[in-house]
Amino acid sequence: MAAPTYRARALVLRKTKLGESDLILTLLAEDGSQLRAVAKGARKPRSSFASRLELYSEVDLLCARGRSLDIVKEARLAKARDALRTSVERAAGAACASELVERVSLEHVCAPRLFAATGVALDSLARAGVAQVPVITAAHLLKAFSLAGLRPSLEACVACGSPAEPAAGQVRFSAPDGGVVCARCASRVQTTLLPEQTRAWACALIASTFAQIEQMDAPAQAGVDLLQLCQAWAAAHLGVRLKSVQFLLTCGLL
């Protein structure tokens, strides 16, 4: 009896070698759930899958249900995003987006806004100038955290709810506790000092569309600071340091 099949539109997040010629694909489905499937023979030189399952591309798939992993039977390329694989800077930014989405998405758990936000972010990275990569990447990470229910509190104290009160151009911030901390509550919470400018940029990016972000005149240092903030946030709330973010911060591209 033939295995049941289904169709899915998905973003290719990661590819892992399997055996001599197969690939395991980690995908973000259009409903926001994570999907893992095997593309048999995808690494063979003449495979029709080779050019249709590139990283960060959007694909229409026909899959068959499998016992542990589903099987890709057909693949049609819907959006290639070639620019994300021909520029080191853009590829590094796209890798950050994909790694975080892989961490926060779950099988059989729908989050359709996560798919939409990630697709728009990848489109923005593909067309924007390389100098904008850090800020656009940080914007996607902040939005993805928010859509996953991990949005940092940046405007009110996480302990008492009072408005954030910058002092000498800085605010007290606690990643483990969830965001900014006021002066009164700081004695009960371990905090670090976050530049007020970084907090303001984070608020602006979360509230803006990617088209608006592309028009912003954000300084290069703002992107670096925001990526460091996102790295600390991932460590506190996901228990991981995002390797792609660490690479982007240390590779010398910024």
N, C-alpha and C positions, 0 to 999 in steps of 0.2 A: 504494500500500500504506500503510495507516494506521500511524502511529508507535506503537511499543510504549508502554504506559502502566504506571504503578506508583502505589501509595498510600503516603503518608508522613504521620506526625504530626510537627509541627515548631513551634518557637518563631520568631516574627517578630523578627529582630534589626535589620534596616534596610530602608528603602524608598528607591529611587532613581528619579527620573522618567526615562522613556524616551519620546521622541517627544511627541506631543500628548496621548495618553491612556493610555499603558501605564506599568507599574511593573516595575522589577527588584527582586525580593525576595531578601534575604540571610537565610537560615534556618538554624536549628540543628535537625537531624533527631533523632528519638528515639534513634538509635544513636550520637549525639554527633558525627556528621560534618556538615560544612557543605554546604548546598545552595543553589544560586542558580537562580532561575527567573523567567520573565516572566509577569506577569498582564496579559493584553491587555484594554484597555478599562477597567482598574480605576479610572482617574481620571474616568471619565464619571459625571455626576450620578446616573444611574439604574443604574449597574453593581451587580450583586449582590455583587461583590468588596469594594466600598467599606467596608462595616461588618464584613467577615469577615477582613480582613487588616490589622488595626490593629497598631501596634507593641506588642511585649511580650505579644501574645495567643498562645494555643496553638490550632493549627488542624489539621484533618484534610484532606489534599489528595489530589486525583487529578491526576497530572502526566503529560505526554507527553514522551518523549525528543526533544530538539532537537539541532541540529548544534553549536551553541555554548552555548546556554542552554535548559533545559527549559521547557515551557509548562504553566502552571496551567490545568487544564480545569475543575475543580470545587474548591470550598473550603467547609468546614463549620467553624463556630466551636465549639471545644471548651471554651475558657476565655478570657473577655474581659479580665479584670483592668482594668476601667474606672478604678479608683482611681489607677492609674499614669499616667493621661493627664489627670486632673482636678486633680491637685496638682502644683505646680511642684517641690516638694521631692522627692516620690516619683518624678516623671518624671526628675529629674536623677540620682537614685540608680539607676533602671532603665537609664538611658542608659549609665552607667558599666559596669554588668554586661554590657550588650549589646555595647559596644565592645570590652571585653576578650575576651569569648567569640568575637567575630568574628575577633580577632587570633590566638587560640590554636587555634581549630578549623580542620580541614582537610577538603577534599573527599575522600571515599572512605576516610577514616581514622576508625575507630570510637572513641568515648569516651563510652559510655552514662552513666557517672556524671556527666559534665559537663552533660548534658541534665537529669538529675534534680536536681542541685545548683542549677542556674540556675532551674529551674521553682520549686523550694521557696523560693529567695531572692526571686524576684519575688512569690510569694504572701506572703512575710513583709513585703516592702516595701509591698504593697497594704493590709495590715491593721494594721501597726504605726503608732504615732504618729510624726509628722514629726520629732520630736526624736531618734528612733532611727534615722533614715535614714542618717546617716554611719557609724555602727557596723555596721549590717546590710550596707550597701554594701561597707565595708572587709572584712567577714567573707566576703562572696561573692568579692571579688577575691583574697583570700588563699587561699580554697579552690580557686578556678579555677586560680591559679598552681600550686597543689599537684597538682591533677588533670592538669595539662599537663606535669608533670615538672619544674616550676620552683619547688618549695617552698623557701623560705629556711631555712637552718640557724639556729635561734633558741635552741637549748639547748646546743649544743656548738660549739667552735671549728672553723671550716671547714678550718683548716690542720692541726691536730694531734688534734682530737677531744676535747680536754679540756672539762669543763663550763664554761658561761658564768660569768664571775666579775664581777658588778657592782662598781663602785667609785664611791663618792660618788653613788649613785643612777643611774649610767649604765653602758652597756656599749659596747665598741668594735664597730663594724659596718662591713662592706664589701659594698655591693650588687654590684659587679662580681665579687667573689670568692665570693659566695654566702651571706653571713650574718655571725654574730658572730665575733669574733676575740679570742683570749686575750691577756694582757699579754705573754707570751713571744714570740708570733708577730707582734705588732703592728709590730715594727720592720721586718718584711719586706713588709708589706701597707699600702696607703694606706687609712685608716679615718676614719670620722666617729663622733661620740658619739651614741648612741641612748639616750633615757631608759629606765631599767629598767622603768618602768610601761608604756611603749609595747610593749616586748618581751614583757612578761607578758600584756598584753591580746591581742597577736597570737597567742601560744601558746594562750590560752584560746579565742579565736574559732575557730581552726583545729580545735580538739578538740571543739567544742560543736555541737549541732544549732541550727537557726535558732529552734526553739521555745524552747530554753534561752537563746539570745542575747536574745530578746525580753524575757525575765524578768530580765536582768542590769541592774544600775544603773550603766551606763557613763557617765562624765562626757563632756560634749560635746567637750572638748579631746582626749579619747582618740580619738574618731572622726576628728578633723582630723589628728592626728599619724599615725594609721594610714593614712589616705588619702595623706598625703605620703610615707610609707614605700612604699606600693604604687606611687606615681608614680615614685619613684626606682628601684624594682625593675623596672618596665616599661621604663624608659629603659635600664637596664643589660642586661636579658635579652631584650627584644623590639626594642630600638633605636628606640622611639617614646615620645613623651609623650602619654598618653591625653587627648584634648581634653575629653572629658566629665568626667574627674576634675579637670582644671585649672579647668573652668567651676564645678564644685561647690565648689572651694576658694576661688575668687575672686569669685563672684557675689553674696556678701553674705548668702546663705541660712543659712550656718552661724554 
